[in-house]
Amino acid sequence: MSRARSPEDEALDRLVTELRELPAPELDWDRMEARVLNEPRTSSSPMAPGLFGRLRLPAAAIVALATGVFLFAPRRASLPPAQSQPVAQLPAGPLDGDHLALGTRVSAGKQNVQVEHAGRARWTLEPYGAASVINAGELLTVRLDSGALSANVVPQPKPETFAVEVGGTRVAVHGTAFRVERVGDRVLVEVSEGIVAVEPTSNHSVPSFLLRRGSRGNFGLDGRTGSVEGNASVVVHEGGPKSRREIRRAAAPHVSPPIASAAPAPTADAQKPAEPPVVALPVQASPQQPSISDIEAGVSSALELMNRCFQQTHSSDIHVSVSTGMTLSVAGDGTVQSVTFAPPLAPAVEDCGVLGLRNLTFARSVEGATFTRILELTR
């Protein structure tokens, strides 16, 4: 078995190889030999000649030694400097996410970087992206600082096992395949398998949006605002964003009653026509509140109106579905006083709805009514 060579031996071998490849220097051998032979000898003690004779080298050997020194010195000066400690490179396979310390920043260059958490999830950081693992407990959480990442999460019986946070937006799943990208102050989410919940990082008890397979969404960094396309819905919850719109009607023009002209006093000979008998009719009192059937009839008209508004304000062929809670406040005369959308709809859709609700009238009642209905708007 051969013994391992030391770094010094390997460096010496490389040096000898390089010296052998260099051309021999052009030397004036005749001049050097004449100078050595003709140089006068110095006087010395009687013992000097014997000692010098024993140690004196032939002229050719001296010249060869000088040549070796000449060759060695220049080449040694041109050797490359010693390399610094090598920088750790990413492995060819996935990184072991379970061995990454919390807060470790993972950055991708020109190639994708894969991080695997055995039995739980695998996420891929796309080129020039940066992300950090901020929670490795039961809810594995990755913070996306820039770029995009896609994730495949192993289905688990637990409600949620993996989440991606971007700013104040949290994208959580329990078994799915999806992609998250940060573009400026927007968060783009696409779902290829399963269900993804989009919600604020500060309060994720109830999600703001639910995206299913084949859907996508464009959200703000607050986790509360955004739009969705495809098989997705908006979740209505207490304390969420709302849009309250007053229903104002133009006041009816004031018409002064006609002034009665003075009629001539009847003469005594004028005969009075017989007056018909007065029959008292019972006055039908209004109910305290509209009945359920009256309310549902008005809600049905409101739903048709909002669907028309939603379809007219978008010309794309992409199928879009939005869920919102519509709260109507109806006065005693049956007119709609205000409408609240939670979460808000696009301003153009709300404006269209407000104009239509001005002409919508519910049944009369004493107290009026306020009620909420969930609208599923599609286009």
C-alpha positions in Angstrom: 0.0 0.0 0.0 1.4 3.4 -1.0 2.0 6.1 1.6 0.0 9.3 1.1 2.2 12.1 -0.2 2.5 15.3 1.8 1.5 18.7 0.3 5.2 19.7 0.3 6.2 16.7 -1.8 3.5 17.4 -4.3 4.5 21.0 -4.5 8.2 20.0 -5.1 7.1 17.6 -7.9 5.2 20.4 -9.6 8.2 22.7 -9.3 10.6 20.2 -10.8 8.2 19.5 -13.7 7.9 23.2 -14.5 11.7 23.7 -14.3 12.2 20.8 -16.8 9.8 22.4 -19.3 11.7 25.7 -19.3 14.4 26.2 -22.0 18.0 26.2 -20.8 19.6 29.6 -20.5 22.2 30.8 -23.0 25.6 30.8 -21.1 29.1 31.7 -22.3 30.8 28.6 -21.2 34.2 29.5 -22.6 34.4 32.8 -20.8 33.2 31.3 -17.5 35.9 28.5 -17.7 38.7 30.9 -18.6 37.8 33.1 -15.7 37.8 30.2 -13.2 41.1 28.8 -14.5 43.0 32.1 -14.8 41.9 33.6 -11.5 45.0 34.0 -9.2 45.3 31.9 -6.2 45.5 33.6 -2.8 48.2 32.8 -0.3 47.2 30.6 2.6 48.7 28.5 5.4 50.4 25.2 4.7 47.3 23.4 5.6 45.1 25.4 3.2 46.3 23.8 0.0 45.6 20.3 1.2 42.1 21.3 2.5 41.3 23.3 -0.6 42.4 20.4 -2.7 40.1 18.1 -1.0 37.1 20.4 -1.2 37.7 22.0 -4.6 35.1 21.1 -7.2 35.7 20.7 -10.8 34.9 23.8 -12.9 32.0 22.1 -14.7 30.3 21.2 -11.4 30.5 24.8 -10.2 29.0 26.0 -13.4 26.2 23.4 -13.1 25.5 24.5 -9.6 25.3 28.1 -10.5 23.0 27.3 -13.4 20.6 25.4 -11.0 20.5 28.3 -8.7 19.8 30.7 -11.6 16.9 28.5 -12.8 15.3 28.0 -9.4 15.3 31.6 -8.1 13.2 33.2 -10.9 10.6 30.5 -11.0 10.1 30.4 -7.3 9.3 34.1 -7.3 6.6 33.5 -10.0 4.7 30.8 -8.1 1.0 31.7 -7.5 0.0 32.8 -3.9 -1.5 30.3 -1.6 -5.3 30.0 -1.9 -7.5 31.2 1.0 -9.9 28.8 2.8 -12.6 27.5 0.3 -16.1 28.9 0.5 -18.8 26.4 1.3 -20.7 25.5 -1.8 -24.3 24.3 -2.0 -24.6 20.6 -2.4 -25.7 19.0 -5.7 -28.9 17.6 -4.0 -31.4 19.3 -1.6 -30.3 21.0 1.5 -31.3 19.3 4.8 -33.8 21.8 6.2 -33.9 20.1 9.5 -30.3 21.0 10.1 -30.7 24.7 9.2 -30.5 27.0 12.2 -33.6 29.3 12.6 -33.1 32.5 10.7 -30.5 31.0 8.3 -30.8 32.8 5.0 -30.9 30.7 1.9 -30.0 32.6 -1.3 -30.2 31.2 -4.8 -27.8 32.3 -7.6 -28.4 31.3 -11.2 -29.7 27.9 -10.2 -32.7 26.6 -8.1 -32.0 25.7 -4.5 -34.0 22.9 -3.0 -34.6 22.5 0.8 -36.1 19.3 2.1 -37.7 18.7 5.5 -37.9 14.9 5.6 -41.5 13.6 5.7 -42.9 17.1 5.8 -42.2 19.3 2.8 -39.8 20.2 0.1 -39.6 23.8 -1.2 -37.6 25.1 -4.1 -36.2 28.6 -4.1 -36.1 30.0 -7.6 -33.0 31.8 -9.1 -32.0 35.0 -7.3 -34.5 34.5 -4.5 -33.8 34.6 -0.8 -35.7 33.0 2.1 -35.3 32.0 5.7 -36.7 29.3 8.0 -38.2 31.1 10.9 -40.2 28.2 12.6 -39.3 24.6 12.5 -41.9 23.3 15.0 -45.2 21.8 14.3 -46.0 24.6 11.9 -43.0 24.8 9.6 -42.7 28.4 8.4 -40.5 30.0 5.7 -40.2 33.7 5.3 -39.8 34.7 1.6 -37.7 37.9 1.4 -37.4 38.2 -2.3 -38.0 36.2 -5.5 -40.3 33.1 -5.6 -40.5 29.7 -4.2 -42.7 26.6 -4.9 -43.5 24.0 -2.3 -44.8 20.5 -2.1 -46.3 19.6 1.3 -46.9 16.1 2.5 -50.6 15.8 3.5 -51.1 15.5 7.3 -54.2 15.1 9.5 -53.3 18.4 11.3 -55.1 21.6 10.1 -51.9 23.3 9.0 -48.3 22.1 8.8 -46.5 24.5 6.4 -46.7 28.3 5.8 -44.9 30.9 3.8 -44.8 34.5 5.1 -44.3 37.5 2.8 -44.4 40.8 4.7 -47.7 40.8 6.6 -49.2 38.1 4.4 -49.3 34.4 5.5 -49.9 31.5 3.0 -50.7 28.4 4.9 -51.5 24.8 3.8 -51.8 21.3 5.2 -51.0 19.3 2.1 -50.7 20.8 -1.3 -48.5 22.1 -4.1 -48.3 25.9 -4.7 -46.1 28.8 -5.7 -45.5 32.1 -4.0 -43.8 35.1 -5.5 -43.1 38.6 -4.1 -43.2 41.4 -6.7 -42.7 44.8 -5.1 -45.5 45.2 -2.6 -47.7 42.4 -4.0 -47.8 38.7 -3.3 -48.7 36.3 -6.1 -50.0 32.9 -5.2 -50.8 30.0 -7.6 -52.2 26.7 -6.4 -51.7 23.5 -8.4 -53.0 21.0 -5.8 -55.0 21.2 -2.6 -56.2 24.3 -0.7 -54.2 27.3 0.4 -55.4 29.9 2.9 -54.2 33.5 2.6 -54.4 35.6 5.8 -52.7 38.2 7.9 -49.7 37.1 9.9 -50.9 39.0 13.0 -54.3 37.2 13.2 -54.8 33.9 11.3 -57.7 32.5 13.2 -59.9 32.9 10.1 -58.4 33.2 6.6 -59.2 36.1 4.3 -59.1 34.0 1.1 -59.2 30.4 0.1 -57.5 29.2 -3.1 -58.1 25.8 -4.5 -56.6 23.8 -7.3 -56.2 25.8 -10.5 -56.7 29.2 -8.9 -54.5 32.1 -8.3 -54.5 35.4 -6.4 -52.9 38.8 -6.2 -52.7 40.1 -2.7 -51.3 43.1 -0.7 -48.7 42.7 2.0 -51.3 43.1 4.7 -52.9 39.7 4.0 -56.4 41.3 4.0 -56.8 42.8 0.6 -56.5 41.2 -2.9 -58.2 39.6 -5.8 -58.6 36.0 -6.8 -59.2 34.1 -10.0 -60.4 30.6 -10.7 -61.7 28.2 -8.0 -61.2 30.6 -5.1 -63.4 32.4 -2.6 -63.3 35.3 -0.1 -64.0 34.5 3.5 -66.1 36.9 5.5 -65.2 37.3 9.2 -65.7 39.7 12.0 -63.2 42.6 12.2 -62.3 42.3 8.5 -62.2 45.1 6.0 -65.5 46.6 5.0 -66.9 49.1 2.6 -70.1 50.9 3.6 -71.9 52.9 1.0 -74.8 55.3 1.6 -77.7 55.1 -0.8 -78.7 58.7 -1.5 -81.7 59.6 -3.7 -82.4 62.8 -5.4 -85.0 64.8 -3.5 -88.3 65.0 -5.3 -89.0 68.5 -6.7 -91.3 70.6 -4.5 -94.7 71.4 -6.2 -96.8 74.1 -4.6 -100.5 73.2 -4.3 -102.8 75.2 -6.7 -104.5 78.3 -5.3 -108.2 77.8 -5.1 -110.2 80.5 -6.8 -113.2 82.1 -5.0 -116.4 80.4 -6.0 -119.7 82.4 -6.2 -121.9 82.0 -3.3 -124.7 79.5 -4.0 -128.1 81.0 -4.4 -131.0 79.9 -2.3 -132.7 78.4 -5.3 -129.8 76.2 -6.1 -130.5 72.6 -5.2 -127.8 70.7 -3.4 -126.9 67.3 -4.9 -127.4 64.3 -2.7 -124.2 63.4 -0.9 -123.2 59.7 -1.0 -123.1 57.9 2.3 -119.6 57.8 3.9 -118.3 54.2 4.6 -115.4 53.9 7.0 -112.8 51.4 5.8 -110.4 49.7 8.2 -106.8 50.9 8.0 -104.3 48.1 7.5 -101.4 48.6 9.8 -97.8 48.0 8.5 -95.9 45.1 10.1 -93.1 45.9 12.5 -90.6 44.3 10.1 -90.7 42.9 6.6 -91.5 39.2 6.4 -88.9 36.6 5.4 -90.6 36.2 2.0 -90.5 39.9 1.4 -86.8 40.1 2.4 -85.8 37.1 0.2 -87.7 38.6 -2.8 -85.7 41.8 -2.4 -82.4 39.9 -1.9 -83.0 37.9 -5.0 -83.3 41.1 -7.0 -80.2 42.5 -5.3 -78.2 39.4 -6.2 -79.2 39.6 -9.9 -78.1 43.3 -9.8 -74.7 42.6 -8.3 -74.0 39.7 -10.6 -74.7 42.0 -13.6 -72.4 44.6 -12.2 -69.7 42.1 -11.5 -69.8 40.7 -15.1 -70.0 44.1 -16.8 -66.8 45.4 -15.1 -64.5 42.7 -16.4 -63.8 41.8 -20.0 -61.4 38.9 -19.5 -62.3 35.3 -20.4 -60.8 34.0 -17.2 -63.4 32.5 -14.8 -63.5 34.5 -11.6 -65.5 33.8 -8.4 -65.7 36.2 -5.5 -67.5 35.8 -2.2 -68.6 38.7 -0.1 -71.0 39.5 2.6 -73.7 42.2 1.6 -75.5 43.9 4.5 -78.5 46.0 3.5 -80.1 48.5 5.8 -83.8 49.1 4.7 -86.0 51.9 6.0 -89.6 51.7 6.9 -90.8 52.9 3.5 -88.9 50.0 1.9 -86.0 52.0 0.4 -82.4 50.9 0.9 -80.5 53.4 3.0 -77.0 51.8 3.0 -75.1 48.8 1.8 -71.9 47.3 3.3 -69.6 44.8 1.5 -67.2 42.7 3.6 -64.7 42.3 2.2 -64.9 45.2 -0.2 -65.5 44.6 -3.9 -63.8 46.5 -6.7 -64.9 50.2 -6.6 -66.4 49.9 -10.1 -68.6 47.0 -9.0 -69.7 48.8 -5.8 -70.6 51.9 -7.7 -72.7 50.0 -10.1 -74.5 48.2 -7.3 -75.2 51.5 -5.4 -76.8 53.0 -8.5 -79.0 49.9 -8.9 -80.0 49.7 -5.3 -81.5 53.2 -5.4 -84.3 51.8 -7.5 -84.8 48.6 -5.3 -87.8 48.8 -2.9 -88.6 46.3 -0.2 -92.0 45.9 1.5 -93.0 48.6 3.9 -92.7 48.1 7.7 -92.7 50.1 10.9 -89.1 49.6 11.9 -87.5 48.5 8.6 -84.8 45.9 8.7 -81.0 45.2 8.5 -79.8 41.8 7.2 -76.7 40.2 5.7 -76.5 37.7 2.8 -73.4 36.0 1.3 -73.1 36.7 -2.4 -71.2 34.4 -4.7 -70.4 36.5 -7.7 -69.0 34.8 -10.8 -67.9 35.9 -14.3 
